[in-house]
Amino acid sequence: MVGLEVLELLGSALYQDHGRGHVTSGVPVSGAFDRQAHVAALALVGGPVEGATLEVTGTLRMAVPVPLTCAVTGNAQVRVDGVEMPSWTVLGVRAGSQLTVRGAPRAYLAAPGGFPVAPVLGSRSTCLLGPVGPAPVRTGDTIRVAQPSWCPQRHGDLALPSGDAGPLRVVPGPHLGMAALTARVVDCSRIGVRLRVPRRRRVEVTASMASLGVVPGTIQALPAGDWVVLGPDAGTMGGYPVVGVVASADLDRVGQLQPGQAVRLAPIGADGVPGPRAARLLRLGALG
């Protein structure tokens, strides 16, 4: 095992993988909020599909004591010894360097073999609601990296993310006849993304409404009038009116929303729900 020393952390760095399968027992799914970025980072470095990445929100600066192959994806900025480097690309970082990853809001750092933290309930994901799983990374920690960590034959490989730019597609729920609308992001976390919606689209909460179990992507109407798109660390028990559920293909984009951003929501039929997005990998390292 080798380790990356955390010199500075402004924000959060959480271990994430594919998530947990215990939602029927009331345990949040957790896992990477931007699944496309997480999977692409692992694929670039040849990591196992069940491996863990680091989901970085804010700025993480690390000392690299040994040669390291890595990839950073998501909405990311990457620097090695202060020099800007490309994201969505396999990088070779020399021993003795400093690696800085900035997620705005979320970046994903992967290394060969993944980060070997102990799984809890079948997942290496850190869930902030509970909490469940590995502890969040702190300044002064050593982030363990599995061997081998130097793969020059991959250096230069890159991934091309799918470029969806349309509205978030929503399957309407039982408590509101949904029409297309524009909302504004109020705040964001792994628990959920709060949206300010036009007053005419607000939902009255009544005692007769049945409580429904929920999954990530569910849109709930809050008593104050805002809506919240539930994230991977949200509870599963429901309790608020359900406006709809964001299509799986668009849920990654929810994880990259930021406060103040305008977002368009558009209803779709349940029979037209697209599946998760996937990045396209280009293997260029072997070409020299």
C-alpha positions as CSV (number, residue, x, y, z in Angstrom):
1,M,0.0,0.0,0.0
2,V,1.0,3.6,-0.7
3,G,-0.6,6.7,0.6
4,L,-1.4,10.3,-0.4
5,E,-1.0,12.8,2.4
6,V,-3.8,15.3,2.7
7,L,-2.1,18.7,3.1
8,E,-5.3,20.9,2.7
9,L,-9.0,20.3,2.4
10,L,-11.4,23.1,1.8
11,G,-14.8,21.4,1.4
12,S,-15.3,17.7,1.5
13,A,-13.7,14.5,0.1
14,L,-15.8,11.4,0.4
15,Y,-15.2,7.8,-0.6
16,Q,-17.9,6.7,-3.1
17,D,-18.7,3.7,-5.2
18,H,-21.8,2.1,-6.8
19,G,-23.8,2.5,-3.6
20,R,-25.7,0.2,-1.3
21,G,-28.6,-2.2,-2.0
22,H,-30.5,-1.9,1.3
23,V,-33.0,0.8,0.4
24,T,-35.9,-1.5,1.5
25,S,-34.4,-1.6,5.0
26,G,-34.3,2.2,5.2
27,V,-30.6,2.6,4.4
28,P,-29.8,5.4,1.9
29,V,-28.4,4.2,-1.5
30,S,-25.4,6.6,-1.3
31,G,-22.7,6.1,-4.0
32,A,-21.4,8.7,-6.4
33,F,-23.8,11.6,-7.1
34,D,-22.4,11.9,-10.7
35,R,-22.3,8.2,-11.7
36,Q,-21.0,8.9,-15.2
37,A,-18.0,10.8,-13.9
38,H,-17.3,8.1,-11.2
39,V,-17.5,5.2,-13.6
40,A,-15.3,7.0,-16.3
41,A,-12.6,7.8,-13.7
42,L,-12.4,4.1,-12.7
43,A,-12.4,2.9,-16.3
44,L,-9.6,5.3,-17.3
45,V,-7.2,3.9,-14.7
46,G,-8.3,0.3,-15.1
47,G,-10.0,0.2,-11.7
48,P,-12.6,-2.5,-10.8
49,V,-16.2,-1.4,-11.5
50,E,-17.0,-1.9,-7.8
51,G,-14.0,0.2,-6.7
52,A,-14.1,3.5,-4.8
53,T,-13.3,7.0,-6.0
54,L,-12.9,10.2,-4.0
55,E,-15.8,12.6,-4.6
56,V,-14.3,16.0,-4.0
57,T,-16.4,19.1,-3.4
58,G,-14.2,22.2,-3.0
59,T,-10.4,21.9,-3.0
60,L,-8.2,18.9,-2.0
61,R,-4.4,19.2,-2.0
62,M,-2.2,16.1,-1.5
63,A,1.4,15.2,-1.3
64,V,2.3,12.3,-3.7
65,P,5.3,10.4,-2.2
66,V,5.5,7.8,-5.0
67,P,4.8,7.8,-8.8
68,L,1.0,7.8,-9.2
69,T,-1.3,7.1,-12.1
70,C,-4.7,8.8,-11.7
71,A,-7.6,10.4,-13.4
72,V,-9.9,13.2,-12.3
73,T,-13.4,13.6,-13.9
74,G,-16.6,15.5,-13.2
75,N,-16.7,19.3,-13.0
76,A,-13.1,19.5,-12.1
77,Q,-9.9,21.5,-12.1
78,V,-6.6,19.6,-11.7
79,R,-3.1,21.0,-10.8
80,V,0.2,19.2,-10.4
81,D,2.8,21.4,-8.6
82,G,0.6,24.4,-9.5
83,V,0.5,23.6,-13.2
84,E,-3.0,23.1,-14.6
85,M,-3.6,19.6,-16.1
86,P,-6.5,18.2,-18.1
87,S,-9.4,16.4,-16.4
88,W,-11.1,13.4,-17.9
89,T,-7.5,12.2,-18.8
90,V,-5.1,9.7,-17.3
91,L,-2.2,11.5,-15.6
92,G,1.2,10.3,-14.5
93,V,2.2,12.2,-11.3
94,R,5.9,12.1,-10.4
95,A,7.0,11.2,-6.9
96,G,7.4,14.2,-4.6
97,S,4.7,16.2,-6.4
98,Q,1.7,17.9,-5.0
99,L,-1.7,17.1,-6.6
100,T,-4.6,19.5,-6.2
101,V,-8.2,18.6,-7.2
102,R,-11.0,21.1,-7.2
103,G,-14.6,20.1,-7.7
104,A,-17.1,22.8,-8.6
105,P,-19.2,21.3,-7.3
106,R,-18.1,17.7,-7.7
107,A,-14.9,16.0,-9.0
108,Y,-13.9,12.3,-8.9
109,L,-10.4,11.1,-8.3
110,A,-9.5,7.5,-9.2
111,A,-6.3,5.5,-8.9
112,P,-5.6,1.9,-10.2
113,G,-7.3,-0.6,-7.9
114,G,-9.5,2.0,-6.3
115,F,-9.1,3.2,-2.7
116,P,-9.1,0.2,-0.4
117,V,-11.3,1.4,2.4
118,A,-13.4,-1.2,4.3
119,P,-16.9,-1.8,2.9
120,V,-19.9,-1.4,5.2
121,L,-23.2,-3.1,4.2
122,G,-21.6,-4.0,0.9
123,S,-20.4,-0.6,-0.1
124,R,-17.3,1.6,0.3
125,S,-19.5,4.7,0.1
126,T,-19.5,7.4,2.8
127,C,-23.1,8.2,3.7
128,L,-23.5,11.5,5.6
129,L,-27.0,10.6,6.8
130,G,-26.4,8.2,9.7
131,P,-23.4,8.3,9.1
132,V,-22.6,5.0,7.4
133,G,-19.4,3.8,5.9
134,P,-15.9,5.2,5.8
135,A,-15.2,8.5,7.7
136,P,-14.9,11.6,5.5
137,V,-11.3,12.5,4.6
138,R,-9.7,15.1,6.8
139,T,-6.6,17.3,6.6
140,G,-3.6,15.2,7.8
141,D,-5.1,11.9,6.7
142,T,-3.3,9.4,4.5
143,I,-5.4,8.2,1.6
144,R,-4.4,4.6,0.9
145,V,-3.9,3.6,-2.7
146,A,-3.9,0.0,-3.9
147,Q,-0.9,-1.3,-6.0
148,P,0.1,-1.1,-8.7
149,S,-0.1,2.7,-8.9
150,W,2.1,3.4,-12.0
151,C,0.6,2.5,-15.4
152,P,2.4,4.5,-18.1
153,Q,0.7,2.6,-20.8
154,R,-2.5,4.3,-19.8
155,H,-1.1,7.9,-19.6
156,G,-2.9,10.1,-22.1
157,D,-6.0,8.0,-22.4
158,L,-9.1,10.2,-22.2
159,A,-12.9,10.0,-21.8
160,L,-15.5,12.1,-23.6
161,P,-18.6,12.6,-21.4
162,S,-22.0,12.6,-22.9
163,G,-23.1,16.2,-23.4
164,D,-26.7,16.3,-22.4
165,A,-27.8,19.9,-22.2
166,G,-31.6,19.8,-22.4
167,P,-34.1,20.0,-19.6
168,L,-34.1,17.5,-16.7
169,R,-36.7,14.9,-17.7
170,V,-39.2,14.0,-15.0
171,V,-41.7,11.2,-14.7
172,P,-44.7,13.0,-13.0
173,G,-45.7,11.7,-9.6
174,P,-49.1,11.1,-8.0
175,H,-49.5,14.5,-6.2
176,L,-49.2,17.1,-9.0
177,G,-50.1,17.3,-12.6
178,M,-46.7,18.4,-13.7
179,A,-46.1,20.8,-16.6
180,A,-42.7,22.1,-17.9
181,L,-41.3,24.9,-15.8
182,T,-38.0,26.7,-14.9
183,A,-36.8,26.5,-11.3
184,R,-33.8,28.1,-9.6
185,V,-31.3,26.2,-7.4
186,V,-31.4,27.4,-3.8
187,D,-28.8,25.1,-2.2
188,C,-27.2,21.7,-2.8
189,S,-25.9,18.8,-0.8
190,R,-25.8,15.0,-1.1
191,I,-29.1,14.9,0.8
192,G,-30.8,16.9,-2.0
193,V,-31.0,19.9,-4.3
194,R,-33.5,22.5,-3.2
195,L,-35.4,24.3,-6.0
196,R,-37.4,27.5,-5.9
197,V,-40.4,27.0,-8.2
198,P,-43.1,29.4,-9.4
199,R,-45.8,29.9,-6.8
200,R,-48.5,28.5,-9.0
201,R,-46.7,25.1,-9.0
202,R,-46.5,24.7,-5.2
203,V,-48.3,21.8,-3.6
204,E,-50.6,21.9,-0.5
205,V,-49.6,19.3,2.0
206,T,-52.7,17.5,3.4
207,A,-53.1,14.8,6.0
208,S,-54.8,12.5,3.5
209,M,-51.8,12.2,1.3
210,A,-50.2,8.8,1.5
211,S,-46.5,8.7,2.5
212,L,-44.4,7.0,-0.3
213,G,-41.0,5.4,-0.1
214,V,-38.5,7.4,-2.1
215,V,-35.2,6.9,-4.1
216,P,-32.6,9.3,-5.4
217,G,-34.1,11.5,-8.0
218,T,-37.5,11.8,-6.3
219,I,-38.8,15.3,-6.3
220,Q,-40.6,16.2,-3.1
221,A,-42.7,19.3,-2.3
222,L,-41.7,20.9,1.0
223,P,-44.2,22.7,3.3
224,A,-42.5,26.1,2.6
225,G,-43.3,25.7,-1.1
226,D,-39.8,24.8,-2.5
227,W,-39.1,21.5,-4.2
228,V,-36.2,19.2,-3.4
229,V,-34.6,16.6,-5.7
230,L,-33.4,13.9,-3.4
231,G,-29.7,12.9,-3.6
232,P,-27.9,9.7,-2.9
233,D,-27.7,10.3,0.9
234,A,-31.4,11.2,1.4
235,G,-33.7,9.1,3.6
236,T,-35.9,6.5,2.0
237,M,-39.1,6.9,4.1
238,G,-40.9,9.7,2.2
239,G,-43.3,11.9,4.1
240,Y,-43.8,14.8,1.7
241,P,-45.8,15.0,-1.6
242,V,-44.0,13.4,-4.5
243,V,-44.0,15.7,-7.6
244,G,-42.1,13.2,-9.8
245,V,-38.8,11.3,-10.3
246,V,-35.9,12.6,-12.4
247,A,-35.0,10.2,-15.3
248,S,-31.9,8.1,-14.5
249,A,-30.0,9.5,-17.4
250,D,-30.3,13.0,-16.0
251,L,-29.7,12.4,-12.3
252,D,-25.9,12.8,-12.8
253,R,-26.5,16.4,-13.9
254,V,-28.5,17.1,-10.7
255,G,-25.3,16.3,-8.8
256,Q,-23.4,19.0,-10.6
257,L,-26.0,21.8,-10.1
258,Q,-25.0,24.9,-8.1
259,P,-26.8,27.6,-6.1
260,G,-28.3,30.3,-8.3
261,Q,-28.4,28.1,-11.4
262,A,-31.6,28.0,-13.4
263,V,-32.8,24.5,-14.4
264,R,-35.6,23.5,-16.7
265,L,-37.8,20.5,-15.8
266,A,-39.9,18.7,-18.4
267,P,-42.4,15.8,-17.9
268,I,-41.9,12.6,-19.8
269,G,-43.9,9.3,-19.9
270,A,-42.8,6.4,-17.8
271,D,-42.4,4.3,-20.9
272,G,-39.8,6.7,-22.3
273,V,-37.3,6.9,-19.4
274,P,-33.7,6.8,-20.7
275,G,-31.1,4.8,-18.9
276,P,-27.8,6.1,-17.3
277,R,-25.4,8.0,-19.4
278,A,-21.9,6.6,-20.3
279,A,-18.7,8.4,-21.3
280,R,-16.8,7.2,-24.4
281,L,-13.2,6.2,-23.6
282,L,-10.3,6.8,-26.1
283,R,-7.2,4.7,-25.5
284,L,-4.3,6.9,-26.6
285,G,-1.6,6.1,-24.2
286,A,-0.4,3.0,-26.1
287,L,0.2,5.2,-29.2
288,G,2.9,7.1,-27.4
